[in-house]
Amino acid sequence: MTSTTSGTTLTTTAVADADEAWLRPTAVLFDLDGTITDSGGAVTRSIAEALAHFGYPEQTQEELLRFVGPPTRIGFREFAGVAPEQLDEVIAWYRAAYLTRMLDVNLYPGVPELVRALHAAGVPLAIATSKMRHLAVEILEHDGLAQYFTVICGATRDESRSAKADIVEDALTGLREAGVDVSGAVMIGDRHHDVDGATTHGVPAVLVRWGYGRPGEEDGAVATVDDAAELAALLGVTLP
């Protein structure tokens, strides 16, 4: 595992020596898709079906994976060139398709155990996802993880708040209202949107390599990790 700070690559040991407090976050914010749930297949199949239904060009699987992470509206507009006047209709069709398969996804190895370990250690947890909040709640409840999060924040139904910076802000606000010290909060995610959204609010971000990020998306993150055990060690807990 490496950490990048001001363009310098540090080893795990160097990170610990440089900032011991970094191993003891006061709160941890998690992204959902690509961080906790391996939802890429469900999302990309639904995206592909929606684009085909409306006559848009077929995209490769690699191209479709760009849609996993950003707000839905941004993905269809920027990656598929959906016309503004057709955007709502295409998104509605996609969401109907996605609802039929959104619970048929896997959790990344070790991540549920990490969530439980952090909760058992008394570290307050939050979800900060660009997925609509009510869908995130349903998915986490289905996977038996909702109970471990102090707040679950996501996009509003009208998408008036869907940018990751907005969602991180909502999560921090919710944690503060619950009496949580967020001065040492950390964001965990797999895309540059997570990194950028967190750093907008002065929250350091750790990028996980098991999600849908591409090379270079770790820019601005304080660390990158390859698996849940590395992330657990960085956050100061041990997996069972």
Secondary structure, 3 states (H helix, E strand, C coil): CEEEECCEEEEHHHHHHHCHHHHCCCEEEECCECCCEECHHHHHHHHHHHHHHCCCCCCCHHHHHHHCCCCHHHHHHHHHCCCHHHHHHHHHHHHHHHHCCCCCCEECCCHHHHHHHHHHCCCCEEEEEEEEHHHHHHHHHHCCCHHHCCEEEEECCCCCCCCHHHHHHHHHHHHHHCCCCCCCEEEEECCHHHHHHHHCCCCCEEEECCCCCCCCCCCCCCEEECCHHHHHHHHCCCCC
